Amino acid sequence: MNDTPPDTPQKLSRALDLLIEGELPATEARELQQKMKADPALLSLYLEKVRMESLLRDHAWSTVVAAASFKPASQNNKQRMVSRLWPVLAAAACVALLASLPMWMRSKTASGDKQVAATALPSVQFSATSVFSSATSTVSEDGALQFGDGVIMEDGSVSIRLPSGVEAVLKSPSRFSITGANRLRLDQGAGWFRVPSAANGFAVDLPEMEVVDLGTIFTAQVSEGEHQVQVEEGYVEVRQRAGDLVPHVLKAGEKLIRLASADTVQIVSGTSLLEPAAMMDEAEVVFRESLVHVPDQPFTERKPLLGSWQVQDGSPTVHNGRFAAQSRLTHLMGRFTRAIEPAENAVILVSFKSVSPMSLFHSKGFAGISLFDGDGELFFFGDKGGNSYFWELLTFGKNYRGHKEQRRSHDLAVQGSEETFTLRYRQRTGDFEIFRGRGVQGLPIVKGQTDPGLRFDGVRVANGSGGDFSFDELEVSVVKDSKE
């Protein structure tokens, strides 16, 4: 008699959640993966959970109204809270899509909604040419900026959307941290802030004062010599931290100035201290493809939105709005509208969305994307090959002499299914980073250095024999580096 009870839908669904959270023991994880290989319905359920987790993580700030105040947790507690929260939300979304999910998931979701309001993280998008580093000793696995994490920005700018709906643009050089769902600290630099009525009470902490919004658009600037606050619309209240200075309420068109060497303030007429539109990077897109709504067809008949396709191996097709891998040797080269020459002093960004149809199981051959100069491979980003479920970045650089030559690899320690990644490379220095999401979002999950001055003219989509890499969005853009 077998004393082991059969798997129930409830147990399998719970095991999938634990697998996504990274909390399923290795032996059970392997058994569950074998079950997914043999059971298409179970695999579909897993992929749906992963997809919903990814969507919720990318768009959390737009789907949640955060509490007006937030008490930061310790760094370890914050990471545990966030890592456990997303599977809860993913399960909640799947309930609406899959009627077969058990009732315990519904009750789990109900208790999770209250947590979201307190833990929804800000959306952070740095400019393409920005140079920045974290002042925090640890960085989250997905690079998301946590509450209280300090950032030192040496060049460029950053756009921030807080869970409360506040929009902020900060200009370098600056030092800042997002201290709550409706609060930000600016120790150096200039910032522009748009505050919706629902976020009334938003505050910016400056070294010598606190600026509290009363429903407005305003700018602030901090240097060693002085603090300035300028109101464009509405009102703000400025509260001094030291001395006997009374709070001041500023209206549109008024600017408050406080010199570091004085305990007095001056209120004058003034204009905005910062113009966000003037800080936008002008990117040139040299290759773009979107397959989401493309009918099934071979790539021999497909012209990308920008650039051109060249089939190198196999018979690649578009199927169900994505590059069809199907575990066959398939190489597809996308040539740019023009080559990116070494003398351009450019910052190159490659963004793509991986929609691997088999999720965990692209482990029998290399599969991913590569940047090329002619026939020379310069970067590879994708599946590690062999007996591994994770991705890596390989940097080949100049004078690459073939696969037998050892080059430094960077382990991403993340799975590639239903994820958007961006590779950024700077010609001037050879520095590169990998970010989760489209563009320079949050902090890099991988960074390093290769040869400076590399030339690029193509991006290859590679699927080794036994692999199953796929994509539905791919873009390569070029921005002039702000430093010569």
N, C-alpha and C positions, 0 to 999 in steps of 0.2 A: 504493500500500500504506500502510495506517495503522500507524505505528510506536508509537502509544499503546496500551498494553495495556488490555484491558477492566477495569472495576472488579471487584474480587474482594470477597467478603464480608469478608475480613480487612481490606482497605484501607478499605472503607466504614465498618466498625465502628471502626477506628482514627480515621478522620476525624471521626466522631461524638464520640468521646472528646475530641479536640482542640477541637472546636466548643464542647463543654460547658466545657472548661478555659479557653476564651478564647484559645487559642493557634493557631487555624487562620487562615491569611492571609485577608484580606478577599475577594479574588477567589475563592479556593477555598470560602469560607463561602457566598458567593452561589450558586455552582454547586451546592453540596451542598443548599442550601435549595430550589433548583429541582427537584433530584432527589427530595427529600422530598415536594414538592407532587405530583409525578407518580407516586410509588411509595408507596402506603399502607403496605406492609410495612416499608419503610425508615423512614417517619414513625413507625409504631408502635414500632419498635425504639428510635428516638431518645426518644420520650416515656417508654418504659419505663426507659431509662437515667436520664433527668431525674428520674422519680418515685423511683427507688431512691436517687439521690443525695440528694434532699430528705429522704427517710425516714431515711437513715443519718446525715445531718447533724443532724436533730432528735433522734435517739435514740442518738447515739454513746456517751454515758456509760453507758447501760444494756446495751450489747452488747459492751463492751470492758473487760477487766480490765487496768488500767494498771500499768506498772512502779512499784516502790516509790519510786524516785527519778527525778528528771528534771532535765536540764541545759538551761536555757532557751537557745533559739537567738536570734540577732538578730532584730529586728522584721521586716526584709525577708525573711530566710530562713524565719521562721515562716509568713509569709503565703504564700510560694511552696510550702512543704511542705504546708500545709493545702489550698491550691487544687489541687495536683496529687494529693492523696491521695483526695479524694472520688470523682473519676471512676474511680480504680482500684477502690474499694470498690463503686461502682455497677456496674462491669463484672463484678465477682465475683458480685454478687447476680443479675445477668441471666443468668449461666451456668446457674444452677439453674432459671431459668424458660424460657430459650430455647436449645434444644439445638443450634441452628445456629451459635452463636458459636464462633469459632476457638480452637484450643488455646493460642495465644500469650497469650490473656487469662487462662487458668488459671494459667500460670506467672507472669504479672505479679501476680496476686492472691496467690500464695504468698509472694512477696517483700514484698508490701504489708502482710501481717498483722503483721509485726514492727514496722513503722512506726506502725501504729495505736496500739499500746500506749504509744508515747512521745508521740504527738501528739494523742490524744483530748482534747478540750477540756471544761472544766467546764460544767455546766448552771447558768445564772444567771437567777433570776426576781426582779425588783424588785417591791415593792408598787405598787399602782396610783397612790398619791399620792406616791411617792418623788420626791425632787429630788436629782439626782446629776450628776456630770461626770467625764470621764476626765482623769486626770493625765498621760496619754500623748499625745504629739504626733500620732500617727497612729491611726486606727481601721480595723479590717478591713472589707472591703466588705459582709459580712453582719452586722456589729455584734457578732460573737462575741467574748467577753472572752478575750484571749490570756494565756498564762502571763507573769507579770511586769507586766501592765498595772495601773497604779494607778487607784483609784477614790476620789473624794471624795463622800461621801453626806451631804447637808445635812439631809434629812428622809426619813421612811419607813424601810423595812427591805428586806433582800434575803435570799432563800433560795438556797443554793448546794449543788450536789451535785458532788463531785469525782469524777474517773475512778476513784479507789480505792474509791468507795462512801460516803465520809464525807459526812454531811449537816451543814450549818452555817446558822445564821440570825444575821445581824448587824443591829444597831440603830443608827440615826443619833443624833447626828452621829458619823460614823466616817470613817476613812481605812484602806483595806485593799488588798491585792493577793494574787492566787492565784499563788504562786511555783512550784508543782509539782503533779504528780498527787496528792500526798499531803501537801501543805504549804501553809500560808497565813500571810500576815503581817498583823498588826493593829496599826496605829500609834495609833489612837484609836477609842474606842467600846466596845460590849459585844457579845459573841458567845456563842452556844450551839452545842455540837458533839456530835453523836452519831457514834461511831466503831465500825463493825462489826469483828468479829474479823479479817477478811481485810485490814483497813487498819491493823492494829497497827503502831505506830511513827509514826502521823500526828503532825505537830508544828505548833504555832502559835508564830510568832516575835513576841514583844512587844519594845518598845524596850529593856527592862532584863532580860528573861528569855526562856527558851525553855521551852515547855510540851510535853512528849512524852507521848503517850497510851500507856497500858498496857492498853487495852480498856475503854472507859468512855463515860459522858456527863458533860460538864463545861461550865462557863461561865467566861468571862474578861472583865474590864473594865479599860480603859486610860484614864487621864486624866492631866493634867499633874501632879497631886498624888500619884497612887498607882497601883499595879497590884494587881489582885485575881484570884485563881483559886479557883474553887469546884467541888468534885467532887460529882456527884449519884449516879453509879454507878461501880463499879470503882476504878481508880487512875490517877493521872498522876504523872509526875516533873517537877519544876520545877527548871530549871538557871539559875542567876544568871549574867549576862554579865560583871559586874565585881566586884572585891573578892575576898575569901577565903571567901565564903559557900559552904557545901557544898550539893549538890543535896538536895531534899526530895521524898519520896514521900508524896503525899496520898491518903487513902482517902475513901470516900463520907461526906458530912457535914462534911468539913473544908474550911476556907477559909484560903488564904495571902494575907497582905497585906504589901506592901512600899511604904513611903513614899518618894517621890522624894528627899526631903531626908535619908534615913538609909540606912546600909549594913547594916541589920538587917531581918529578916522576922518576922512574927507569924503563928502558926497558931492559929486559933480555930474553934469550931463555927459553921456558917452555913447559909444556904439559898441557893437558886439566885439568881444575879445577873440572870437574864433569863428571861422566860416567853414562848416563841415564839407560843403561841396568842393571847396578848393583843395581838399586833401585826398580826393578820390584818385586812385591809380587809373591811368588810361591803359587798359590791357588790349593787346592785339591777339586775337585768336587765330592760330595757324592750322589747327585741326579740330574738327568737331563732328561727333556722330551721336545720334539718338535713335534707338531702334524700338522705342516703347510702342509706337503705333504703326510700325512698318509691317506690311503684309509679308507672309512667308515667301522667300526668294533666295536664290544662290547669290553669294557675294560677287560673283563674276558679273552680275547684272546690277550691283548696288553701287551708287555714288554717295559718299558721305556728304553731310551738310557743308563741310569745308574740307578741302584736300582730296585725296584719291586713295582707293584701295588697290592693293596688289596681292593676289593669292600666291603664296609661296609653297605651301604643302596642303594636301588633302582637298576636300570639297566643302569648305565652310558655307553655312547657310544661315539665314535669319529665320528663326522659328519661335513663334509665340512672343514676338517682340524682343528677342535677344539673340546674341551670338550663340549658335547651337554647337556644343562641344561634343557630347555623346561619346566620350572616352576614346576619341580617335586622334591620331597625329594630325594637327591642323595648325598652320601658321598663316597669319594674315598681317600684311604690312600696310600701315596707314602712312602715306607720304604727306608732308606738310605743304601748305600753299607756297611756302618759301623756307629755305634753310635758315637756321639761327646761327649766325657766325660768331666766332670767339671774340671779335673786336666790339661786339655790340654792348658789352657790359650789361647783360640782361639778367633778369630773374625769370626762370622758367617754371611754370606750374602745370602738372599733369593730374587731372582729377578724373576719377572713374568710379562707377558703381558696379560692384561685383554682385552677381545674382547666381552664384554657383548652384546648379540644380540639385546637386547631391550633398550639399553642405559639408559634412565632416569628411567625405570620402574622396576628395581629390588628392590622394596620397601615393599614387603609383607612378607618377611622372611629373616633371616640372610643368607648371601651368601658371600663366599670369601675363603681365605686360612688360615690355622692355622699351627703353629709349635707344635710338640708333643714330649713328652717323654713317650714311651709306650702308655698308654691310657689317659695320662694327658695332657690337653691342656695348652700351655704356652703363646702363642700369637695368637690373632685373628686379621685379617686384611681384611676388606671388607665392604659390605653394612651394614648400621646401623640397618636395619629392621624397621618395623613400617612405619609411614607416612613420609619418608625422601628420598631425592634423593642423599644423600651424604654418604661418607665412613668414617670409623673410625678405630682406632687401639685400641684393648683391651689387657691389659697386665695382665695375671693371675699369673705368677710366681709360686713359690713353695707353697705346701700345699693348692692347690686350692680345694675347697669343693663343687663346683657345681655352676650353673648359678644364684642361688639366692644370692650368695655372691657378694657384690658390689666390683668391681675393677675399677681402674681409666681408663677412656676412653679418647682418644685423637682424636678430630674431625679434619679430613683432609680438610673438606670444598671443596672437589673436587669430580667430577663425575668419575666413573670408566670405562667408555667405551673407547676402543682404547687407553689405556694408559699402559706404562711400569713403574713399581715401584720396588724399592729395599728396603728391610728391613735389617738394619745392627745392630747386637747385639754383645757386647763385654763381654766375660765371666768374665774378671778380675774385671770389675767395675759394670756391670749390665746396662751400658749406651746403649741406642738404638736410632736410627734415621730412618726416612723414607725419601727417595730421589725419585724424578721423574727421570725416565730413568733407564738404566741398569748400575749397579754399583754405585759408590759414585760420582754422577755428581752434580756439583754445590753445593748449600747450602741446608741443610735439611729443609723439609717443616713441619716435626714434630720431636721432640726429647724429651727424658725423661729418666727415670731410673726405672728399676725393680730389681729383685733379681740377684745378681751375681752368677756365677758358675752353671748356668742351664745346664742340659743335654738334648740332642736332638737326636732322631732317626727316625723322620718321619715328613712329611708335608701332611696335609689333604686338599683336595679340597671339600668344603661343599656347597651344594645348598639346602636351605630350601624350604619347600612347598610354592609355589607362587613366589619364587625368580627366577633369570635367569642368574646367574653368569656363566662365561665361560672363557677359557684361551686357548692359543696355544703354549706358551713358559713358562717353569718353570725350575729354576736351583737353587740348594743349594750348596754353596762352603764354604770352611774353609781355613783360613789363620792364621798362627802363629802370635800372638800379638807381636809387636816389643818391648813392655815393659813387664818386669817381675813383 
